[in-house]
Amino acid sequence: MISEYISIGELARITDLRYGTLKYYTESNLIPFEQLDENLTRRYPREAAVERVETIKSLKKSGLSIAEIRKKIAKKVYKI
């Protein structure tokens, strides 16, 4: 059975991105996560987080900066 939530390590494995890159994206509010308490580990909703990372990767590949990606995600505009 696949869990609905995954750790940042599992997200790194699934998306083939480095832990540090995902942490940066998380701290930049680009990837959705839940954190029940201040000291608890962040949990990422599997489908939403993987989809978001793939979107970010695609937008970066098209030449957009993180700031531009943040604006597109905020507007939910993913046209490349």
ChimeraX commands (.cxc) that place a marker at each C-alpha (Angstrom):
marker #1 position 0.00,0.00,0.00 radius 0.5
marker #1 position 1.38,3.43,-0.97 radius 0.5
marker #1 position 1.17,6.16,1.64 radius 0.5
marker #1 position -0.66,9.38,0.85 radius 0.5
marker #1 position 2.25,11.36,2.35 radius 0.5
marker #1 position 5.98,11.04,1.78 radius 0.5
marker #1 position 9.17,12.41,3.32 radius 0.5
marker #1 position 11.52,14.80,1.55 radius 0.5
marker #1 position 13.94,11.89,1.10 radius 0.5
marker #1 position 11.30,9.83,-0.68 radius 0.5
marker #1 position 10.33,12.86,-2.80 radius 0.5
marker #1 position 13.99,13.26,-3.78 radius 0.5
marker #1 position 14.15,9.60,-4.83 radius 0.5
marker #1 position 10.91,9.77,-6.84 radius 0.5
marker #1 position 11.72,13.03,-8.62 radius 0.5
marker #1 position 15.47,12.50,-9.01 radius 0.5
marker #1 position 16.28,15.84,-7.37 radius 0.5
marker #1 position 18.71,16.54,-4.56 radius 0.5
marker #1 position 17.47,16.88,-0.99 radius 0.5
marker #1 position 18.91,20.42,-0.83 radius 0.5
marker #1 position 17.07,21.47,-3.97 radius 0.5
marker #1 position 13.76,20.19,-2.62 radius 0.5
marker #1 position 14.40,21.88,0.72 radius 0.5
marker #1 position 15.03,25.17,-1.11 radius 0.5
marker #1 position 11.82,24.75,-3.13 radius 0.5
marker #1 position 9.91,23.95,0.06 radius 0.5
marker #1 position 11.28,26.97,1.90 radius 0.5
marker #1 position 10.42,29.09,-1.15 radius 0.5
marker #1 position 6.80,27.89,-0.83 radius 0.5
marker #1 position 6.89,26.15,-4.19 radius 0.5
marker #1 position 6.06,22.63,-2.96 radius 0.5
marker #1 position 3.00,21.87,-0.81 radius 0.5
marker #1 position 3.66,20.22,2.56 radius 0.5
marker #1 position 2.12,19.68,5.97 radius 0.5
marker #1 position 3.83,20.08,9.31 radius 0.5
marker #1 position 1.64,19.25,12.26 radius 0.5
marker #1 position 3.95,20.76,14.87 radius 0.5
marker #1 position 6.91,23.12,14.67 radius 0.5
marker #1 position 9.37,20.33,15.55 radius 0.5
marker #1 position 7.85,17.60,13.41 radius 0.5
marker #1 position 9.05,16.46,10.02 radius 0.5
marker #1 position 7.40,17.92,6.96 radius 0.5
marker #1 position 5.09,15.55,5.12 radius 0.5
marker #1 position 4.46,16.00,1.42 radius 0.5
marker #1 position 1.20,14.92,-0.20 radius 0.5
marker #1 position 2.57,12.37,-2.68 radius 0.5
marker #1 position 0.62,13.21,-5.84 radius 0.5
marker #1 position 0.53,17.00,-5.41 radius 0.5
marker #1 position 4.22,17.27,-4.50 radius 0.5
marker #1 position 5.43,15.07,-7.35 radius 0.5
marker #1 position 3.23,16.94,-9.83 radius 0.5
marker #1 position 4.50,20.30,-8.54 radius 0.5
marker #1 position 8.15,19.22,-8.75 radius 0.5
marker #1 position 7.65,18.02,-12.33 radius 0.5
marker #1 position 6.05,21.38,-13.16 radius 0.5
marker #1 position 8.97,23.25,-11.60 radius 0.5
marker #1 position 11.48,21.10,-13.49 radius 0.5
marker #1 position 9.66,21.77,-16.76 radius 0.5
marker #1 position 9.49,25.51,-16.15 radius 0.5
marker #1 position 13.19,25.64,-15.17 radius 0.5
marker #1 position 14.08,23.71,-18.32 radius 0.5
marker #1 position 12.24,26.36,-20.35 radius 0.5
marker #1 position 14.58,28.96,-18.85 radius 0.5
marker #1 position 12.44,30.55,-16.14 radius 0.5
marker #1 position 13.97,31.74,-12.87 radius 0.5
marker #1 position 12.68,30.63,-9.47 radius 0.5
marker #1 position 11.00,34.05,-9.05 radius 0.5
marker #1 position 9.22,33.65,-12.39 radius 0.5
marker #1 position 8.21,30.09,-11.52 radius 0.5
marker #1 position 6.84,31.28,-8.17 radius 0.5
marker #1 position 4.67,33.86,-9.99 radius 0.5
marker #1 position 3.40,31.29,-12.49 radius 0.5
marker #1 position 2.57,28.80,-9.75 radius 0.5
marker #1 position 0.81,31.49,-7.72 radius 0.5
marker #1 position -1.30,32.29,-10.79 radius 0.5
marker #1 position -1.61,28.59,-11.68 radius 0.5
marker #1 position -0.41,29.35,-15.17 radius 0.5
marker #1 position 1.76,26.57,-16.51 radius 0.5
marker #1 position 2.00,27.46,-20.19 radius 0.5
marker #1 position 5.51,27.12,-21.51 radius 0.5
marker link #1:1,2 radius 0.2
marker link #1:2,3 radius 0.2
marker link #1:3,4 radius 0.2
marker link #1:4,5 radius 0.2
marker link #1:5,6 radius 0.2
marker link #1:6,7 radius 0.2
marker link #1:7,8 radius 0.2
marker link #1:8,9 radius 0.2
marker link #1:9,10 radius 0.2
marker link #1:10,11 radius 0.2
marker link #1:11,12 radius 0.2
marker link #1:12,13 radius 0.2
marker link #1:13,14 radius 0.2
marker link #1:14,15 radius 0.2
marker link #1:15,16 radius 0.2
marker link #1:16,17 radius 0.2
marker link #1:17,18 radius 0.2
marker link #1:18,19 radius 0.2
marker link #1:19,20 radius 0.2
marker link #1:20,21 radius 0.2
marker link #1:21,22 radius 0.2
marker link #1:22,23 radius 0.2
marker link #1:23,24 radius 0.2
marker link #1:24,25 radius 0.2
marker link #1:25,26 radius 0.2
marker link #1:26,27 radius 0.2
marker link #1:27,28 radius 0.2
marker link #1:28,29 radius 0.2
marker link #1:29,30 radius 0.2
marker link #1:30,31 radius 0.2
marker link #1:31,32 radius 0.2
marker link #1:32,33 radius 0.2
marker link #1:33,34 radius 0.2
marker link #1:34,35 radius 0.2
marker link #1:35,36 radius 0.2
marker link #1:36,37 radius 0.2
marker link #1:37,38 radius 0.2
marker link #1:38,39 radius 0.2
marker link #1:39,40 radius 0.2
marker link #1:40,41 radius 0.2
marker link #1:41,42 radius 0.2
marker link #1:42,43 radius 0.2
marker link #1:43,44 radius 0.2
marker link #1:44,45 radius 0.2
marker link #1:45,46 radius 0.2
marker link #1:46,47 radius 0.2
marker link #1:47,48 radius 0.2
marker link #1:48,49 radius 0.2
marker link #1:49,50 radius 0.2
marker link #1:50,51 radius 0.2
marker link #1:51,52 radius 0.2
marker link #1:52,53 radius 0.2
marker link #1:53,54 radius 0.2
marker link #1:54,55 radius 0.2
marker link #1:55,56 radius 0.2
marker link #1:56,57 radius 0.2
marker link #1:57,58 radius 0.2
marker link #1:58,59 radius 0.2
marker link #1:59,60 radius 0.2
marker link #1:60,61 radius 0.2
marker link #1:61,62 radius 0.2
marker link #1:62,63 radius 0.2
marker link #1:63,64 radius 0.2
marker link #1:64,65 radius 0.2
marker link #1:65,66 radius 0.2
marker link #1:66,67 radius 0.2
marker link #1:67,68 radius 0.2
marker link #1:68,69 radius 0.2
marker link #1:69,70 radius 0.2
marker link #1:70,71 radius 0.2
marker link #1:71,72 radius 0.2
marker link #1:72,73 radius 0.2
marker link #1:73,74 radius 0.2
marker link #1:74,75 radius 0.2
marker link #1:75,76 radius 0.2
marker link #1:76,77 radius 0.2
marker link #1:77,78 radius 0.2
marker link #1:78,79 radius 0.2
marker link #1:79,80 radius 0.2
view
